[in-house]
Amino acid sequence: MTFYIFIAFLICQRLSELYVSSRNEKWLLQHGAVEYGRDHYPYMVTMHTLFIISLIVEYNLRHEVFANYYFIALFVLLCCLKAIVIANLGTYWNTRIYRVPGTPPVATGIYKYIKHPNYIIVVIEIAVIPLAFGLYYTCFIFSLLNAAMLTVRIRKENEALAS
């Protein structure tokens, strides 16, 4: 039962992030934002959708199931850190890569110390979420896929920040 409550929370969290992203996208476009990395975005959405599906499938195929509450607590901490990241970026936060010409990159809060804190959080999430329930295949496969995706994404984001 813990798993299904966790998955429901994860899906609600991701959907709320998409809502915030959509709301921010409207603001960004009204302020002349330019999108970067549009080509890879559908692949990223597909990967994150398949991640959730993989969690559910692997969980239901496993014979031994457990919940590691230390990893669940770490995930809650990561959610709090992500909320700080989103708050630091304000209307500039988005799941897409937008840049409003003439505005400097955000360099306050956590961004004063770390260039891409959201991606660090996502890397840890992709490992911690499946490990919380012993879903080792999902952890391994999606950690690799996410690393490949972030290689492309960070390059595109750095291009946007440099323009």
Residue, then its C-alpha position, 0 to 999 in steps of 0.5 A: m500500500t505504501f508504494y501506491i500512495f508514494i506513486a500517487f504522490l509522485i504523479c501529483q507532484r510531477l503534474s503540479e510541476l507541469y502546471v507551474s511550468s505551463r503557467n510560467e511558460k505563458w509569462l516567459l513568452q509574454h516577455g519575449a522568451v526564446e526556447y532552446g532545445r525544443d527537439h529533445y523535450p518530447y524525449m525527456v517527457t517520454m523518458h520521465t513518463l516511462f520511468i513512472i510506468s517502469l516503477i509500477v511494472e517492476y514493482n508488480l513483477r517483484h516477488e519480494v517487496f519492501a519499503n525503505y523509509y530512509f530513501i522515502a525520507l530522502f525523497v521528501l528532502l529532495c522535494c523540499l530542495k526542488a521547491i527551493v529551486i523553483a522558488n529561487l527561479g520564480t517565473y523563470w522556472n520551467t521544464r523547457i529551456y527558455r531565455v528572456p533576451g537581455t536578462p541575466p541568469v538567476a544568481t541568487g539563492i542556491y544558484k549563487y553556489i550551484k549552476h544546475p541544482n535542479y538537475i542534481i536533484v533529478v539525478i538523485e531522485i531517479a536513483v532514490i525513488p526506485l531504491a525506496f522499493g528495491l526496484y533495481y532495474t528501473c534505477f539502473i536503466f533510468s539512471l543511464l537514460n537520464a545521464a544521456m538526457l542531461t548531457v544533451r539538456i545541460r549543453k542546450e541550457n548552457e547555450a541559452l545562458a550564454s546568449 
